[in-house]
Amino acid sequence: MSVLVVGEALVDIVRRADGSVVEHPGGSPANVALTLGRLGCAPRLLTSFGDDERGAVIRAWLEESHVDVVVAPAERTSTAEATLDATGAATYVFDLAWDLGDVDVQPADVLHVGSISAVLDPGGRQVADLVARLRPTTTITYDPNARPALMGDHVVAAARVGELVALADVVKVSDEDLAWFHPDQDPMDTAADWLTLGPALVVVTTGGEGATVLTPTGFSWVVAPRVDVVDTVGAGDTFMGALIDGLVGAGLAGDRDALRSIDPQVLADILARCARAAAITVSRSGANPPWAAELD
């Protein structure tokens, strides 16, 4: 099964509560691709970064985890400045440019999109066009991963996100993101509304409390393992990557009907593994998801 991830790869400049500053390669879609590579899926990542020192760091970081990197050249490599509070939670300031240009895109069994790259134009419209073009033969997974500093008005952003939710087979979203998109509605009610747009699965993560999954036949939840949190950078992306890996491993990628009738126990096992993977990531610094040997 082939997996294509499309979206930003950048450098996280992390300012810790103790005043120290470190740089880590990252970006939500890049972190998803990294997770998939470490779990054995050998994904392709279509992204954009500069021919500079930071871009070289990103490429090496991805290729060391068995990610095939396809780059649309950019004038510079984008950055995200993350400031961590005493609990390890991050807030971000971005310097980001996103344009896929004329890069040739090969088909895949699974296409994952999300975060800033799905809403920031001109690349955002290119991503939406790609999703619409590949959807007839491809499983689409989507994580909105809201970034209010770049997404502008939440009403406009919610409408744009809703268009992609309607095209997706699997949506993973945090309760905080749902609350930002629709602040006047309970997050789980928003998730239920999203499910009616067409996805087979809507998974709502709630940080250390675990996750809830909604399907056309009902809902269930998974409890997150208790760990000492170093920081939360990349935790949701790790969960998303492990979710895609689990669906591929269960033979559900590329089969929309099978995905819609997924066995509840199979789904529960996949989600429990996702939660374990995310717990490993939050227990160490930066977006550093587990390898398969650590998880299994």
C-alpha positions as CSV (number, residue, x, y, z in Angstrom):
1,M,0.0,0.0,0.0
2,S,1.3,3.4,-1.0
3,V,0.8,6.5,1.3
4,L,1.3,10.0,0.1
5,V,1.4,12.9,2.6
6,V,1.1,16.5,1.3
7,G,1.9,19.5,3.5
8,E,4.3,21.7,5.2
9,A,7.8,20.8,6.5
10,L,9.4,23.4,8.6
11,V,11.7,24.1,11.6
12,D,10.2,24.4,15.0
13,I,12.0,27.0,17.1
14,V,11.1,26.0,20.6
15,R,11.3,28.4,23.5
16,R,11.0,26.6,26.8
17,A,9.6,27.8,30.1
18,D,13.2,27.9,31.5
19,G,14.3,30.3,28.8
20,S,16.3,27.8,26.7
21,V,15.8,27.7,22.9
22,V,16.2,24.7,20.6
23,E,15.4,24.0,16.9
24,H,13.7,20.8,15.7
25,P,12.5,19.9,12.2
26,G,8.7,19.6,12.1
27,G,5.4,20.7,10.6
28,S,2.3,18.7,11.1
29,P,2.2,16.7,7.8
30,A,5.9,16.2,8.0
31,N,5.5,14.7,11.5
32,V,2.8,12.4,10.2
33,A,5.1,11.2,7.4
34,L,7.9,10.7,9.9
35,T,5.7,8.6,12.1
36,L,4.6,6.5,9.1
37,G,8.2,6.0,8.1
38,R,9.2,4.9,11.5
39,L,6.3,2.5,11.7
40,G,7.3,0.9,8.4
41,C,4.9,2.4,5.8
42,A,7.7,4.1,3.7
43,P,5.5,7.1,2.7
44,R,6.1,9.9,0.2
45,L,6.0,13.4,1.5
46,L,5.2,16.2,-1.0
47,T,6.3,19.4,0.6
48,S,8.2,22.7,0.1
49,F,11.3,24.1,1.7
50,G,14.3,26.1,0.8
51,D,17.7,25.0,-0.5
52,D,19.3,26.2,2.7
53,E,20.8,24.9,6.0
54,R,17.4,24.4,7.6
55,G,16.0,22.6,4.5
56,A,19.0,20.2,4.5
57,V,18.3,19.4,8.2
58,I,14.6,18.7,7.3
59,R,15.5,16.4,4.4
60,A,18.0,14.4,6.4
61,W,15.6,14.1,9.3
62,L,12.9,12.7,7.1
63,E,15.1,10.4,5.0
64,E,16.6,8.9,8.1
65,S,13.1,7.7,9.0
66,H,12.5,6.2,5.5
67,V,10.4,9.0,4.1
68,D,10.7,9.6,0.3
69,V,10.8,13.4,0.1
70,V,9.5,15.3,-3.0
71,V,10.2,19.0,-2.7
72,A,8.6,22.0,-4.5
73,P,11.4,24.5,-4.1
74,A,10.9,27.6,-2.0
75,E,13.0,30.8,-1.4
76,R,13.4,29.9,2.2
77,T,12.6,27.2,4.7
78,S,9.5,28.0,6.8
79,T,9.7,28.2,10.6
80,A,7.3,27.9,13.5
81,E,8.3,29.5,16.8
82,A,6.7,27.5,19.6
83,T,6.6,28.9,23.2
84,L,6.1,26.2,25.8
85,D,4.3,26.8,29.1
86,A,5.0,25.1,32.4
87,T,2.8,22.1,31.4
88,G,4.6,21.6,28.0
89,A,1.8,23.0,25.9
90,A,2.8,25.0,22.9
91,T,1.6,28.2,21.3
92,Y,3.0,29.1,17.8
93,V,4.1,32.1,15.7
94,F,4.7,31.1,12.0
95,D,6.9,32.3,9.1
96,L,5.5,30.2,6.4
97,A,5.2,30.2,2.6
98,W,3.3,27.4,0.8
99,D,3.1,26.8,-2.9
100,L,3.3,23.4,-4.6
101,G,4.0,24.9,-8.1
102,D,4.0,22.4,-10.9
103,V,5.2,19.3,-9.1
104,D,4.0,16.0,-10.6
105,V,1.9,14.0,-8.2
106,Q,1.8,10.2,-8.5
107,P,-1.3,8.3,-7.3
108,A,-1.4,6.5,-4.0
109,D,-3.7,4.2,-2.0
110,V,-3.9,6.8,0.9
111,L,-3.6,10.5,0.7
112,H,-3.1,12.5,3.9
113,V,-3.5,16.3,4.1
114,G,-3.9,18.8,6.8
115,S,-2.9,21.7,8.9
116,I,-1.8,25.0,7.4
117,S,-1.0,23.6,4.0
118,A,-4.7,22.8,3.4
119,V,-5.9,26.3,4.0
120,L,-3.0,28.7,3.1
121,D,-3.2,29.8,-0.5
122,P,-2.0,29.3,-3.1
123,G,-0.9,25.8,-1.9
124,G,-4.2,25.3,-0.1
125,R,-6.3,25.4,-3.3
126,Q,-3.7,23.1,-4.9
127,V,-4.2,20.6,-2.1
128,A,-8.0,20.7,-2.4
129,D,-7.8,20.1,-6.1
130,L,-5.4,17.2,-5.5
131,V,-7.8,15.6,-3.0
132,A,-10.8,16.0,-5.4
133,R,-8.8,14.5,-8.2
134,L,-7.4,11.4,-6.3
135,R,-10.5,10.7,-4.2
136,P,-12.2,8.3,-6.5
137,T,-9.5,5.7,-6.1
138,T,-7.8,6.9,-2.8
139,T,-8.5,6.8,0.9
140,I,-8.4,10.4,2.1
141,T,-7.3,11.2,5.6
142,Y,-7.4,14.7,7.1
143,D,-6.3,16.6,10.2
144,P,-7.3,20.3,10.3
145,N,-4.8,21.0,13.1
146,A,-6.0,24.6,13.6
147,R,-3.4,27.4,13.7
148,P,-5.4,30.5,14.5
149,A,-2.4,32.8,13.9
150,L,-2.5,31.9,10.2
151,M,-6.1,30.7,9.6
152,G,-7.7,34.1,10.1
153,D,-11.4,34.4,10.8
154,H,-12.7,31.2,12.4
155,V,-15.9,31.3,10.4
156,V,-14.1,31.5,7.1
157,A,-11.6,28.8,8.2
158,A,-14.4,26.5,9.4
159,A,-16.1,26.7,6.0
160,R,-12.9,25.9,4.2
161,V,-12.2,23.0,6.6
162,G,-15.7,21.7,6.1
163,E,-15.1,21.3,2.4
164,L,-12.2,19.0,3.1
165,V,-14.0,17.1,5.8
166,A,-16.7,16.3,3.2
167,L,-14.1,14.8,0.9
168,A,-12.3,12.8,3.6
169,D,-12.8,9.2,4.7
170,V,-11.0,9.7,8.0
171,V,-10.8,12.9,10.1
172,K,-8.6,13.3,13.2
173,V,-9.2,16.5,15.1
174,S,-8.5,17.8,18.7
175,D,-11.3,19.0,20.9
176,E,-9.5,22.4,21.1
177,D,-9.5,22.7,17.3
178,L,-13.3,21.9,17.2
179,A,-13.9,24.6,19.9
180,W,-12.0,27.2,17.8
181,F,-13.8,26.4,14.6
182,H,-17.2,26.4,16.2
183,P,-16.9,28.2,19.6
184,D,-20.7,28.3,20.2
185,Q,-21.2,24.6,19.9
186,D,-20.0,21.6,22.0
187,P,-17.0,20.1,20.3
188,M,-18.5,16.6,20.2
189,D,-21.6,18.1,18.5
190,T,-19.4,19.6,15.9
191,A,-17.7,16.2,15.4
192,A,-21.1,14.6,15.0
193,D,-22.0,17.2,12.4
194,W,-18.8,16.5,10.5
195,L,-19.6,12.8,10.5
196,T,-22.8,13.6,8.6
197,L,-20.8,15.2,5.8
198,G,-19.4,11.9,4.7
199,P,-16.3,10.6,6.6
200,A,-16.3,6.9,7.8
201,L,-14.5,7.9,11.0
202,V,-14.1,11.1,13.0
203,V,-11.6,10.8,15.8
204,V,-11.5,13.5,18.4
205,T,-8.4,13.6,20.6
206,T,-8.6,15.2,24.1
207,G,-4.9,15.4,25.1
208,G,-4.1,13.3,28.1
209,E,-7.7,12.1,28.5
210,G,-7.5,10.0,25.3
211,A,-9.7,10.0,22.2
212,T,-13.3,9.4,21.1
213,V,-14.1,7.9,17.7
214,L,-17.4,8.5,15.9
215,T,-18.7,6.2,13.2
216,P,-22.1,6.0,11.4
217,T,-23.0,3.2,13.9
218,G,-22.0,4.8,17.1
219,F,-19.0,6.0,19.1
220,S,-16.3,4.6,21.4
221,W,-13.3,5.9,23.2
222,V,-9.7,5.1,24.1
223,V,-7.9,6.1,27.3
224,A,-4.5,7.7,27.0
225,P,-1.6,6.0,28.9
226,R,-0.3,8.0,31.8
227,V,3.2,9.4,31.3
228,D,5.4,12.2,32.4
229,V,5.0,14.9,29.8
230,V,8.1,16.7,28.5
231,D,6.2,18.6,25.7
232,T,3.2,18.0,23.5
233,V,4.9,18.9,20.2
234,G,4.0,16.4,17.5
235,A,1.7,14.3,19.7
236,G,-1.4,14.7,17.5
237,D,0.6,14.1,14.4
238,T,2.0,10.9,15.9
239,F,-1.6,9.8,16.7
240,M,-2.6,10.6,13.1
241,G,0.4,8.7,11.6
242,A,-0.3,5.7,13.7
243,L,-3.9,5.8,12.7
244,I,-3.1,5.7,9.0
245,D,-0.5,2.9,9.7
246,G,-3.1,0.9,11.6
247,L,-5.7,1.2,8.8
248,V,-3.1,0.2,6.2
249,G,-2.1,-2.8,8.3
250,A,-5.7,-3.9,8.7
251,G,-6.1,-3.9,4.9
252,L,-8.6,-1.0,4.9
253,A,-6.7,1.5,2.9
254,G,-8.1,2.0,-0.6
255,D,-11.4,0.3,0.2
256,R,-14.0,2.8,1.2
257,D,-16.7,0.2,1.8
258,A,-14.5,-1.9,4.1
259,L,-13.5,1.2,6.1
260,R,-17.2,2.1,6.6
261,S,-17.9,-1.3,8.0
262,I,-14.7,-1.6,10.1
263,D,-14.9,-4.2,12.9
264,P,-15.2,-2.4,16.3
265,Q,-12.5,-4.5,17.9
266,V,-10.1,-3.8,15.1
267,L,-10.8,-0.1,15.4
268,A,-10.3,-0.2,19.2
269,D,-7.0,-2.0,18.8
270,I,-5.8,0.6,16.2
271,L,-6.8,3.5,18.5
272,A,-5.2,2.0,21.5
273,R,-1.9,1.7,19.6
274,C,-2.3,5.3,18.4
275,A,-2.7,6.4,22.0
276,R,0.5,4.5,23.0
277,A,2.4,6.1,20.2
278,A,1.3,9.6,21.1
279,A,2.2,8.9,24.8
280,I,5.8,8.0,23.8
281,T,6.1,11.2,21.8
282,V,5.0,13.5,24.7
283,S,7.4,11.7,27.0
284,R,10.4,13.1,25.1
285,S,11.5,16.4,23.6
286,G,10.2,17.7,20.2
287,A,8.4,15.8,17.5
288,N,10.1,12.4,18.1
289,P,7.6,9.7,17.4
290,P,8.3,6.0,18.2
291,W,9.8,3.4,15.9
292,A,7.8,0.2,15.3
293,A,10.1,-1.7,17.7
294,E,9.4,0.7,20.5
295,L,5.6,0.5,20.0
296,D,5.0,-3.2,19.2
